[in-house]
């Protein structure tokens, strides 16, 4: 599924990034690569952009960018599923 | 310090600070250099360059604060500046500043610095927060993995500073060594790097200029800057063949590009290093940031809170600014009067009082709003709300091709374009920044209000006044939105900045940090705009006063003389008549001056939009400052310098058969849209950074103003007369 199809509170893992060129590099620079686990925190009041948490920090991106990211949903907030990596451990597990 | 090279009292060490935005790098820098701070600009871009020089243990340490970046790719100006500085200026030691509470993200830049194999020291900043969050770090092991000494620091309490400086000196002198870092990539990548290094080794110039391994990695990453450097060399053919081969192979094996694979491996290394050396606390705790965000940017309250805060900034900047602005105005009026009394009437008095003193006052009068706006903005930036504001507003602005961060400059534009242009620096992407700057003048600034009030008062019934005023403002906003769309689809076609932005944790900025930012902005304004605006003010003054007509002076001197000796008039009557005659003289003199001639010269151009030469003169004078439009009209109508809404001028305009509602509407639209005042134009030029933009901006606003005034004038004439 696409990152844009997730709901607030969903946890997911990136399986593929379709974007190329500058957008791809930007995403990579901010920690979005294949295998990265994240949680969708919320959507902006007007529905776009969205806010996710990954590697222990908060990131916002537009739907148009999230569109190019394929993800696999792995759970929902509060289910205790690990987000993997040191980042999420900051908030405790 | 003496520059005598024979006395080698102090050895110099050059140090560069590199780190992510929001890593506390700037406060670390401020703490280190204290008041030895020098602000400039990086060549060719509007990014501030901070430098400082301190002495430590017999060394002179020159510290440069590089712009905050997340990476060393070549996509943003910050990244290009940082890597060019490191590669070309070759600082002796790089201090990599990390936010200790967010190591995983911060270490990505570190891995890229590790690839450069430069002397580095890591400042693990915000160490107090690290301890508070009960994060435990195995420094010894992490140092081994990263190949660098790690010093815990706290920039607010200046903890760890001595140790940091101590390490810088020792690493530089070679007294301290570290093992080679443990960063490596998967086997395929390492093999490809080896092969590329072998090719690169065949070119001595490349080998001398770059670290071969770094160059190989960058070429694999499809890095445009290294590509163009390598393209000029004879071995490029070999490199190209190798790269094409690699790209094809990676597509097949990994369904990905080498750049992605390399990035994945860097993150894998970071994850491994953190797993090995960092212990996070067990219990689940909601952070302060989570709580604040759940209110400030929640789906229902997010937008109202955002708008409310923008309103507050606006009120804070301009309402609070009015008071000191009035002081400055009064002070310069007082100064002008005082000087007038000392010098006595004449040309010298005029040039000093109306030219220089008025000019300096005209520059300084903007200072309160600049100080207050940047006080508010650096506070919001420091707390972390600014990114949230962009998050909330982005959807609306993105529709017209702008960025969430364009909102603050646009709102500020309603007060004054000068600070609004300056606040565009928060927009990192050039296309977004220039587009926002181009449309700011259409946000009707405070100085245009007197013109509207005068014209609405003269031509519209009181009952409609509010609506007409609102319509004028709205018209400006609509023109701004359409212009943004136009500029984004023509000038900057296809250049759209991805909106991938960190929402940093909320922090309380220190008063000192906020004040430093505020001061820097004010200083830059005075230094850059001040001199040119002053010069231009004198030129515009001269245009309004020269050439002096002897004939006019003679005629009115005679008239004055007649009144003086007229027995039938008492003193009061005489005084009134003197005043009247002086006003008529000023009007005639203005008509005779260069400004008057320009007004007449441009009459053919402005006649189609309903203006005559008298309005022409006022518009030319209005280039100095928009308030002057009304004052100049007062002078031309022989009323002396008038204030807005003055009954005399309103009556004159109302009774002048040349003027109609159509003229009034056309004039309001023209004043709304044509080039803003000189101070604003100068600041625009400085911030845009190239003549090209300044000319486009002048040409565009003039054209839009003329075309729309023309349309409004003729439509109004059809329907209203």
Interface residues (C-beta under 8 A of the other chain):
Chain A: X16 X17 X20 X22 X23 X24 X25 X26 X27 X28 X29 X30 X31 X33 X34 X35 X36 X41 X42 X43 X44 X45 X46 X47 X48 X49 X51 X55 X56 X57 X58 X59 X60 X61 X62 X65 X85 X86 X87 X89 X90 X91 X92 X93
Chain B: X70 X71 X73 X75 X101 X102 X103 X104 X105 X108 X133 X135 X255 X256 X257 X259 X260 X263 X264 X267 X271 X274 X275 X278 X280 X281 X282 X283 X284 X285 X286 X287 X289 X293 X297 X298 X299 X300 X302 X303 X387 X391 X392 X394 X395 X396 X398 X404 X498 X499 X500 X501 X502 X503 X504 X505
